[in-house]
């Protein structure tokens, strides 16, 4: 039978952490906890920013998109991961693996670009405050979001299609707990993968480092504006807002650069798995905590949301 047809029929076996069965039990509990935090935290941010009219601004529009992105990550990756961690069945169908690969790369690319867009929003708000609402009008915000999702989709299609068209030499053992690009490249044993790995590295530079450079440029201008700012209260508010975004950027890019921007993918297999686990599980749960703990407006909106829910529950209980 043709090797590609064989893989299409039988799919792949995700080895995950099968060498450490006790670790899998612990990880399944950790993943469940972080999943619940992600679902509750990001849903709360979306609802609070939608229901509070004071948060109908460009900044919170982009924050809602970030929360929606985190929810998409969680719901598209964690179910298969939990199946892999909980039981002895480590298989995934070929179609399921392909869908997961495309979605994973798409969502990851979106976050790179979205964080850059959010930094431009902060640059405009702090460096051009009088023209902020004119520049960051709803039409431009929507165009920027559509551009982010479209470019990311094109990047995902290009990288994943090239990878999936390479011969897999009958190998169906993926040394990971999800269908991820470096793991897919590693099972190509019958040809030299140097060209493929360098192509992934080059595209990674474009989709990862270009937004990072734009973020750093934006914050360079923001730093200059803060130094010229006379109002201490204005400085503190700007620093708190930018601090939340910078914390998210640091966590996200620190993980991604270590995972993908190393020629030959020099990280060990266990390092790669734990970094992927951190990126897909921990980071989406930290984002709502980072933004709510440092943002007074968001905390006030969440308190209002809790009060509304509490009153609604009391009315339902009485009736």
N, C-alpha and C positions, 0 to 999 in steps of 0.2 A: 504493500500500500504506500502511496505517496506520503512523505513525512508531513507535509502541511495539512493534507486531508486527515491524517492520523490525529494531529493536534486539534483540528477543527472538531473532530468527533468526540474525542476524549477530554479535551480541555487541559487544565494544568493542575498540579498538586502544589499547594502553598505550604512549604515546610514550616514557615513561621518560627516559633520558639519550641518546636517539637523535641529538640535535644534537651530541653529543660521543662518537663511537664509540671513540676511544682511551681515554676516561675509563671507558667501560663495561667494557673489558677489565681495567683496573686494579681497578675496583669488584668485578668477578666474583671475582677472587682474594682481595680483602679480605673479601668476604661469606663465601667458603668457609672462610677461616681462623677468622673469628668464629663461624661456624656450628659448626665442630668444637669450639671452646672451649666454646660454650654446651652442646652435647650431652654432652661429657665432664664438664664441671664440674657441671652440674645433676644429671646422672645419679649422679655420685659422691656429691653431697650427699644425695640421696634414699636411696641404698643405705646410706651410712655412718650416717645418722640412724635408719634402720630396723633395722640389724643391731646397733648399739650400744645396749644397754639403758639406759645412762646418759643417752641423748638422747631417751628416750621421755617428753618433757615438752611442755607446751603451746607453748613458744617454738619448739621444733624441729618440732612438728606444723605450725605456720604457715609455718615456713621450707620444709618439704617441699612445702607447697601453692604457695609462691612459685616454687620450683624447677620444680614440675610446670607451673605457668603459663608459665614461660619456655620450657619444652620445647614446650608447645602453640603458643606464638607462633612459635617457630622452624620447627616442622614444618608449620604451616599457611600461613606467609607465604613462607618462603625458596624452596621449589621453584618456584613461579610467578615469583618475582623472578629466580632464576637463569636460567630459560628466557628471560625478558625481556632479561637482560643478555648472555647468551651468543650468541644468534642473531638473524637478521633478522625472525623471526616474533614480532610484538608483540601478537598477538590473544589475547583471552580470551573464552570463551563467556559468554553472558548469565547462565546458571545458575552458572557458576564465579565470575563477578564478584559475583553476589548472595551466594553462600555466603561468599566472602572478605570482603565488606563486613560481613555480620552477625557473622562470627567475630572479625574484627579489632576491631569496636566492643565486642563482648562481652568479649573478653580484656582490652582496655584498661580497661574499666569495672571489671572484677574487680580489676585491680592497684590502682586508686585506693582501693577499699574495703578490700582485703586489707591494704594498708599502714597504714590507719587501725586495723584490728583488731589488727595487730601492735604498734602503739603503745599500745593499751589493755592488751595483754598485758604490755608492759614497765612501764607505769604500775602495774599491779596487783602485779607482782613486786617493784618497788622501793618503792612507797608502802605496800603492804599485804602485806609478806613472810610474816607469820604465817598469813594467810588465803589466800595465793596459790593453793595446790593445791585448796582448798575452792571458791574463787570460779571459778577457771579449770579446772573439772572437765571430763572428756572429753565429757560430754553437752552442756555449754555450748559448748565448742570446735567440736563438730560442727555444732551449731545455727548458730553464727556463720558457719561456712564455707558452709553451705547457704544462709543468708540472703545472703551476699556474691554467690554464683553466681546466685541467683534474681533479686535486684534488678538485677544487671548484665545479665542476659538480658532483663529487661523494658525496661531502658533502651535496649539494642541494638535490640530489636524496634520500639520506638516511634520512635526516630530514623531507622533505616534504612527502615522501611516508609513513613514520610512522604516521605523523599527519593526512594525508588524509584517512588512514585506520581506524582511530578511529571513534566510533559512534558519530553522531551529534544530535541524539535524536530528529530529526525533526526540529531542529533550523536552520533557514536560514538567520537570521539577524546578519550581521557582523558589529560591531560597529567601523567601519573604513572607509576610502575612497579607500582602495585597499586591495587585498587579501594578508595579511601579516601573518607570522607564529604565533606571540602571539595572534592576533585577532582570528585566526582559532582555537587555543587551547581553548580560552575562551568560545566558543560556545558549547563545549563538556560538557553538564550539567548533564548527567546521570551516569557518572563514575568519580572516583577520578582522577584528572589530575596531582597530585603531581609528580608521576613517570615520566610522559611525560615532565613536566616543568623542572624537574631535569636533564633529558636526554638532553633537549635542552640547558640547562645551561652548562652541561659537554662538549657537542660538541662545544658550543660557546667558552668555555675556550680554547679548542684545536685550533679552526680556527681563533680566535680573539687574544687571549693573547700570543700564541706561536709566531706569526709574530711580535707582539709588543715587546716581549722580545728580539727577534733577532734584531729588529730595535734599541732598546736601547743599546744592546751590540755593534752594529756597530758604533753608535755615541759615545760610550765610547772610542773606539779606535781612532775615528776621532778627538775627543777632544784632546787626547794625542798627535796626530800627528800635530795638529794645534799649540799647545803650543811649540812644538819643531821647527816649521817652522820659518826660519829667514826672508823670504821675506814677507814684509807687503802687497804688492800687491797680492801675492799668497794667503795669509791669507784672504784678503777681498773677493777675487773671490771664494774661497772655502766656506767661511761663507755665501755669497749670494746664492750660489747654494744649500748648505745644509739647509739654512734658509727657502727657498721655500718649500723644501720637508718636513721639520719639521713642518711648518705651516699647510700644508695639512694633515700630520699625526695627529697633535693635534686636528684639527677640526673633522676629520673623526672618530678617536678613542674616542674622548670625547663624541660624539653623540652615537656611537655604544655601548660603555661600559654602558652608562646610560640606553640605551634602552633594551639591551639583557642580560647583565651579572648581573642581580638582581634576586635572587631566588624568585619565586612567582610573578615576574614582578611587583614590588611595585610602579612603576610610575603610576600616575593617567591616565585615558583614554584620557583626553584632552592633557596632557603632551606627551603621547605616539604619538598622532596624529601630534602634532606640531613638535616633534622631527623627526618623519618620513618625514614630509613635508620639514624640514630643510635638512635632509640627502638626499632626492631624488631630491629636487629642487634647494636649495641654494648651496650646496656643489659642484655639477658638474659645476655650473656657476662661482664659486670662483676659481677653480683650474687653468683655463687658465689665469685669472687675476693675481693670485699669481705668476705663473711661468713667465709671460711676464713682469710684473712690476719690478721684481728683476733680470732679466736675460738679459744682454746687447746683447748677441748673438741672442736670440730669438726676441728681439725688432728690431734688424737690419734685420733679416730675414722677419719679418712681414712688415717692411717698403719696402723692395724689392718686396714683394708680392703685396702690395698696388700699388706700382709704375707700376708693370707689368699689373695689372688689369686696372689701369687708362689708360695706353697706349693702351691696347686692346680695351677699351671702346671708346677711341677717334678715333681709326682706324675704328671701326664698325660704329660710328656716321658719319664719313666723307664718308664712302662707302654707 
